[in-house]
């Protein structure tokens, strides 16, 4: 039996866990709290939040029909809608609600480099703040995190989508422009033109992309207030020393975004170059069932993609070193019980250890060496009778015989 295509076995989680731990510490320093939401969610939650014409809802969600009770549920494809549902359902009153979470997400799509059917995201959300300064801080916070990781080669792409009213007026202009090139764009863009017109900018077709270079830009069609916020965001990012590029084609693939949108992209990831993305969603809370809108901003980090970015510089990271390992070797079966008792005494005193029960003494010593043991504790008939143990330092090959009651003290000192 082999794993399902588009999934992974994680045999070495050192770098994966390092990313999670560092991201948690970073969020905590910005006064975020950790939450967790279910993997299973109502399908309707994502239909309302992401939009029926998005790729995620139309063809990528894993849905399950639970049968007699008529519930239609799915494996969550993203975390923002789940966080918003939790905000509403748990009647959170204090805003802004600054939270983060992480875990697996699921999308039925063609597996390729950096894209999996089961993947992991680290998400952060600020629910209940309409100030653009919050957007600037969010971007600075993420930029600082990736800088702390030691990533040098990445770019921040930003755009400003305005309000729903401004987008409606803009899409009319965009539609007129597309009418002039309708015979040159691809079939996918023709569908998007009628169903979700701003998604044409997500097209991977180079011909389409070159044609859209002359399309009207949404940042040139903002109202007075939005234009003021867009200018403020750029000024604050400049003052915070956040380097960015304005990308007028950046629209993000989900319907709930408004105003600020952004992506962190790396040249080392190929076509799936984004490893972190997000934006503002001012109307999502009410769309999901809240009594009133809560202007919000959030971001998600693709953990597998960040692992790919960090792998080449792994040796430069301050990865945690495993604790020194002590391996206990009973020389015969008669010493097995004593070895178990000594092991538990060492565990009680926070000393990492393991016991080898099978093989010759020579083979067990070789195995302890391969395991990276710092010390081995040998217990034979003589040691059992005299209540001592022979401790061998595997680094310098020195040996010392001592009372079993002094083992923990000695191992802690050395």
Secondary structure by P-SEA (a helix, b strand, c coil): ccccccccccccaaaaaaaaaaaaaaaaaabbbbbbbbccccaaaaaacccccccccccccccccccccccccccccccaaaaaaaaaaaccccccccccbbbbbbbbccccccccccbbbbbbbbcccccaaaaaaaaaaaaaaaaaacccbbbbbbbbbccaaaaaaaaaaaaaaaaaccccccaaaaaaaacccccccccccaaaaaaacccccccccccaaaaaaaaaaaaaaaaacbbbbbbccccccccccccbbbbbbbccccccccccccccccccccccccccccccccccccaaaaaaaacccccccccccccbbbbbbcccccaaaaaaaaaaaaaaacccccccccccaaaaaaaaaaacccbbbbbcaaaaaacbbbbbccccbbbbbbbccaaaaaaaac
